Amino acid sequence: MTPLDMISPDSAQHYREAVGATVDRLAARIATADLPTTSTPAAELHRRVRAIDLDAPAIGTDRALAELDELFVQEAVWFHTPGYLAHLNCPVALPAVVAEAVLAAVNPSVDTWDQSRIGTDIERHVVDWLAGRIRFAAGDGVFTSGGSQSNLQALLLAREAATDTAATDTAATGTSATLDTLALFATAETHFSVKKSARLLGLPDAAVIDVPTDPAGRMLPAALAQAIADARAAGRTPMAVVATAGTTDRGVIDPLAPIADVCDLEGVWLHVDAAYGCGLLVSPTRRHLLDGIERARSVTADLHKSFFQPVSSSVLVVRDPADLRRASWHADYLNPEDAAEPNQVDKSLQTTRRFDALKLWATLRASGADAIGTAFDAVIDLAEATHALVQAHPDLELVAPTQLSTVLFRWQPAGVTDDEADAMVAPLRAALLAEGRVLIAKTVIAGRPCNKLTLLNPATTPEQVQASLDHVVATAEGLRRATAPTTTTGANR
């Protein structure tokens, strides 16, 4: 039987050799990757994976890592290539990648002090820095696995705050307040994790009230005020308002300051989901787009989107540190209430938790915040240039503007009906994905399907995007010809 190959003093040299060989293979792949992925059919990928017997005799670390390169890395999706234009996946900062390798080898868990020691201090310092960028006077927070978890925890804290208030009101007025009476206000553009979180928190589907938006998809503050008034009149307790700083599809920012005015007046928790738009916190030119975010009670920031960090790297930040204690739980074997150590599990929904803060720490120390912000500015500039390219293209239609780095468009040359253009959206994406040269996404805007580019590579040029758009059009034209009915002549009848 092959013994388990583990990191130890005895294996330090093998660790050096195995990691070095893996880095060499990865570097060779990165140096030659010029397409986002391969054209290998999905069925063949399924077959290759299923063909490997995980109960077969062991092949050893070196052969296993070489096999991993052939099985996975060769077929991976490369977000740093100019043809990757699909989702909110970014190329990653080199210092953060190296920090990730450190985390994998050391394997700390930042739930308790005795599992991480100085790691706890580093995470808290990074969170304090981020809270300062939001302009919280004395905020606090915790790293999470992603924006969905950050939103879930924020709404849990909001639910606890609302039920605490409701309990006080019940004692004073004799009326009762239950989870069924709570109301959560968002828009149709809000990330799906908000409605999912509401369900996980025991709220009925009707608890989430859709607030109307302007034509660009941004929440209307006056409509929010009316929705809250209507909810109160119906005997419901407003729990939270979720404003979005960077909607997933349209890339727009809700008017944060006017929404904060409504929340302050009504005494309602304001959560800002800045998973996408958090890069503006360090933007040298566009920070003003987040004016008002400092008035939120909680903020989601996804650093693995617009801070160019490897997955996973998300943070929930709160304005009042006391709010984090609303979800605290104590265990004698982990974080007893009389513990003197600064245990992060007091703030987190997770117990065992990755030390993701080290990646941003390394990036800030190596390149600085301005470099991150300048890179995010570059992709927004690229989106503006791409909007102009789409508008100038005779076969493409720009569906909606954006404030960040998405581009919503539809292939629709002259003579192509709306129904025909709608029907092309999904097959066009599928054909491009199967080919592996240019990857785009699809979504629905105002009831109609469209294709979407999400630009998060600051090295991509407008000329490269133009080439990708031309290829998208050529692919659509090929699909149209392939599906067009054939016409037969009389001689063939």
N, C-alpha and C positions, 0 to 999 in steps of 0.2 A: 504493500500500500504506500502510495506517495504521501509523505507528511505534509501538513498544511504549511505553506510558505508564508511566514509572517515577518513583519518588521521587528528587528531586534538587533542588539549589538553584533551578533554573529552574522546577520544577513545584510549588514550595512553596505558591503561591497556589491553584493548581488542587487540590492536596491539601486545603487548608483548605476550599475550596468543596465538593469531592466528599464529604469526610467530614462536613461540616456538613449537607449536604443528606440524606445517609444517616441521620445521627443524628436529624434532624427527622422523617424518615419513620418511623424506629423508635420514636421517642417517641410519635408519633401512634398507632402500632399498640399500644404498651404501654398507653397511656392508655385505649384503647377495648377491649382484650382482656378479655372477661369469661367466655369459655369456653376450655377447654384446647386445642381445635382445631376445625376445620371439619367439615362433613358431606360434603365433596366425596368422591365415590366413589374408591376406590383406582385403578380402571381409568382414570378421568379424569386423575388425577395422573400415572399412567404415560404416558398419551397426550400430556399437555402437555410432559413432559420429552423424549420421543422425537421430538416435532414440531420441536424446535429443531436446526437443522443447525449443528454446531460448525465446519464448514468453510465456512459462508456468509460473505459479506463482513462485515467488522467494523462494529460500530455505535457505537463510541466509549465512553469510560468513563462518561459521564453517563447515556446511554441504557442501558448494560449494568447499571449499578447500580439504575436505576429498574426494569428488567426483573427483576432479582434480587428486588426488593421484592415484585413481583406474583407471581413464580413460586414463591419459597420463603417469604418472611416471611409473606405472607398466609395460607399453609397450614401454618405452623409449629405445633409443640406448645409451649404456654406453661405452664411449670412453676409460675409464680407465681399462677395462677388457683385458686380454691378447689375447682374440679371436677377438678383433676389429683390423682389419688390412687393412681397405679399403681405406679411403680417408684422406685428410689433416685436420683431426680433432684430437685435442690433449686433453689429460687429463689436468685439470686446476689447477693452483696454489691456495691453500686454502686462502691466504690473499686476492687474487684478487676476489674470490667468496664472501668473507665477504664485501669487498669494493663494489661489485655489489649490495649487499643488502642495503648498505648505500645509493647508488645512487637511488635505487628504492623508498626508503622512502623519501629522501630529494627532489628528482626530479629536479635537477638543469639543466639548459640549458646553455652551454658555447658558445652561439653565441654573447652575449653582456655582458659587465662587470656588469651591474646592475642586471643580472639574475644569476650570478655565483660568482662575486667578487673574493675571493681568489682562486676559481676554475680556473679562467683564468690564474693566476700566476702559479698555479701548472701545468697546461697543458703546458704553455710556458717553464717552467723549465724542464719538462720531454722531450719536443721536443728538447730543447737545449742540453740535455744530449745525446739524440739519435743522433743528428747531430754531436756531438763530437765523438761518437763511429764510425760514418761513416768517421770521420776525415775531415769534413768540417770546415774550419777556422772560419766561422761566418754564419752558416746555419740557416734556419728557416723552419717552416712547420706547419702542422695542422693534427689533428686526423680525420679519415674518417670512413665510415661504413665498408670498406673492401678493398681488393686489386683492385677490379674492379673499384671502385670509385677513389682510389688513382691513378690508371693508367689513368682514364678518365681525372682527373684534371691535371695531368702532361702533357698529350697530348694537352689539351686545352691551357695551358701556352705555350707549344712549338708552337702550331699553331699561337697564338698571336705574339710570338716572330718572327716567320718566316714571317708572313704577314707584321709586322712592317718593317722587313728588306726588304721584297719584295717591299713595298711602297717606301722605300728609293731608291732601285735599279731602280724602275719604273721612279721616278723623274729624276734620273741621266741618264738613258739610253733610256727612251721613250718606253720601252717594258712594257707589262701589266702582272700582276701576279694575279691569282684568286685561289679560293679553288681547282678548277679542276686541277691546275698545281702542287699542293703540293704532295710531295712523302714522305712516311713513310717506314722505313726499319726495318724488323723483320725477323724471321725465322719461319719455319713450326712448331717449338717447342714452339714458343711464346704463352703465355696465350691468349685464345680466346677473352678476354676483350679488347685486343688491336685493333683487327679488328672491334669489336662492337663499341668501342670508336670512331674509325675513321668515322664510319657511323653516329654516334650521332653528331659528329662535322661537319657534312656536306660534308665529303670527299667522293669521289666515291670509289667503291670497288677496282678499279685499283690503287688507291693511295698507298695501302699497297703492298710493293715489298718484296717478299720472298728472303732472302739471303741464299745461299747454306750453308750447315753445314758439319762438319767432320763426320766420321762414328759414333761417340758417340753422335751426335746431337748438337754440339756446333757451333756457328756462326764462319765462316771463315773470318778473318779480310781482307785478300786480296780480297775475293769475295765481301765484303762490299764496299771496295774502288772502285772496278770496277762497282758495281751497282750504286753507287753515281755518278761516272763519266758518266755512260750511261744515267742516269736520267737527268743530267745537259745538256748533248748533245742533249737530246730530248726536251729541253726547259722547264724542270720541276725544281721546287724549293725544295731541300731537307728540310723537316720539322723537322724530328727527327729520331734517331736510338734507337730502344728498344733492349737492351741487357738483358738477363735473368740470375739471380743468383739463380738457382734452378728451372729447368723446371719441370712442374707438373708431367709429366710421367717419364722421365729419371732421374730427379734429378741431372742434370749436370749444370755447371756454364760456361757461355760464357767467352772467354778470355778478361777480362775487360780492362786490360791495353793496349793491342794492338788495341782493338776497340776504346778506348779513343784516341789513337794516330791518328787514321783515322778521328775521329770526330773533334779533335783539328785542324788537317790539313785542313779539309773541312769547318770548322766553322759551324758544325751541332750540334744541341741539342742532348745530350746523356742522355737517361732515362734508369735507371737500375731497372728492376722489381725484387726486392729481397723479394717478398712476402713470399716465402718458405725459402730461404737461409739466411734471416736476423738474424737467431739465431747464425750464424757464427760471427756476430759483437761482441758477448760476449763469444765466444768459447776460452777456455784457450789453445787449441792445434791446431785449424784449422782457425784462423782468416786470415791467409795468403791467403786462397782461395778467399778472397774478395779484394785482392790487386788491386788497380785501381778504386775501387768504389768511392773513394774520388774525382775522376776526372769527375764524372757524374754531370749533371746539376740538375737532380732530381732523387729521389730514393723512391720506394715503399717498405714499411716494414709491413708485416702482423704479428702483435704480437699475434693474436689468432691462429697462426700456430706454429711457433718455439720459441715463448716466453712463451707458456703455459698459455695464458690469455683467459678468457671467451669471446665468441663472444658478441659484436663486438669490435675489437681493431686493427685498421690499421692506418698507418701514411704515409702521403706524406711529404718528406723532400726535400728542395731545397738548393742548394749551395749558391745562391745569394738571400737574402731576398727580393730584389726588384722584383724578378720574380713573387712572389705571388700577387703583386699588378696588374698584367696583367689581372686578373679576378675579381678585386674588383668591388663592386657595392654599391652605397650609397642610403640610404632612410632617409628622414628627421626624421621619427618616430623611427628609429632603430640605424643607425650609420651615422649621418650627418658628412660631410667632416671636420667640425671644432670641432668634438668631441675630448675631452681630454682623455677619457677612452680608454684603450687598448682592443678594440672590436675584437674578433676572427672571427666574420662574415666577416670582411674585407679579411680574408684569405681562407674562406671555400666556397664550392659550396652549402652547407646546411645553413639553417637559424637555426631553432631549432635543437640542436645537443647534443648528450649524452656526459657526462663527463667521457669518457672512460679512460682518462689518469690516473684517480685516482686508477684504478686497477693495472697498472704497478707501480705506485708510491708505493702502499702498498706492492707489491711483492719485489721491490728493497729494501725497508726499512726493510722488514721482513727477506729476504733471501740473498739479494745481487745479483749483476750481474753475478758473477762467478758461482753461483748455477744454474742460468738459462743456462749459457753456458755449464756447465758440464752435465746438463740434455740433452741438444741438442747433445753434443758429444756422450752421451750414446746411443742415437737412431741411430746415424751414425755408431758407433761400432757394434750395433745390426744388422744393415743392412749388414755390411761386413761379420759378422758371418752367416747371413742368406743366403748370396750369396754362401758361402761355403757349406751350407747345401743343397741348391738346386742343386749345381753342383755335389754333392756326391750322390744325390738321383737317382736311376736308372730310375724312371718314370717321372722325371721332367727335363725340359730344361731351362737354364738361357738365357733370350733373350738379355739382354744388361746390361752393368755395370752402376754404378751410383756414384756420389760424395756425395750424401746426403743419404736419408733414404728410398728410394723406391726400390722395388725388382720386376723386370719384369720376368715372367716365363710362361711356357706353360706345361700342362700335355701332355706328348707324350712318352709313353713306346715303347719299341722295337716292331716293327710290326704295329704301328699306323702311318698312312700316315699324311702328312701335312694337307690335306683337313679334315681328321677326327679330328685331333687335333684342327684345327681352328673352326670346328663346335662345339666342346665341350666347348669353352670359355664362351659363354653366358649362356648355360644351367647350367654349373657348378656354376657360380656365383649365378644364380637364385635359384638353389637348396640349396646352402649354406645359402642364405638370408632367404629362407622360413623356414629353420631349426632353424636359430638364434644362432648357436653355434660358427661358425667361419665366419666372414664377410670379403670378398675380393672384389676387383674392377676389371674392365676390361677396356682395351683400345686397340689401334691399333698402332703398331710400324713397320715402313717400309712396310706398306701395309698389314700386317698380324695381326689378333687379338691375344691378349694375356691377361693373368690375371696379376693383380698387387697387391702388398702389399705396404702400406704406413705405415711405422713404426714411431710412434710419442709418444710411451709410454716408458719412460726411465726405468720403473719398469719391463717391459717384459723381460724374459730371453730367451736365445737361445733354451733351453730345451722346453719352452712353444711354441716357434715358430716351433720347430721340431714336436711337437705333433699336432699343427695346420696343418702343411704341410702333415703329415701322414693322417689326417682326410680329407684334400682336395683330396688326392690321392684315399682314400677309397671311397669318394663320387663320384669321376670321374669314378672309376671302376664300382660302382653300377649303374651309369647312362648308362655306356656303355653296361652292361649286360641287362639293362631294354630295351634298344633300339635295341639290336642286333636281327637280323631276326632269327626266330625259324626254325629249320630243322626238317622236318617230314620224317619218315621212310616209306618204301613200305607197311608195314602192316597197316599203318594208312591211306593209300590212298583209 
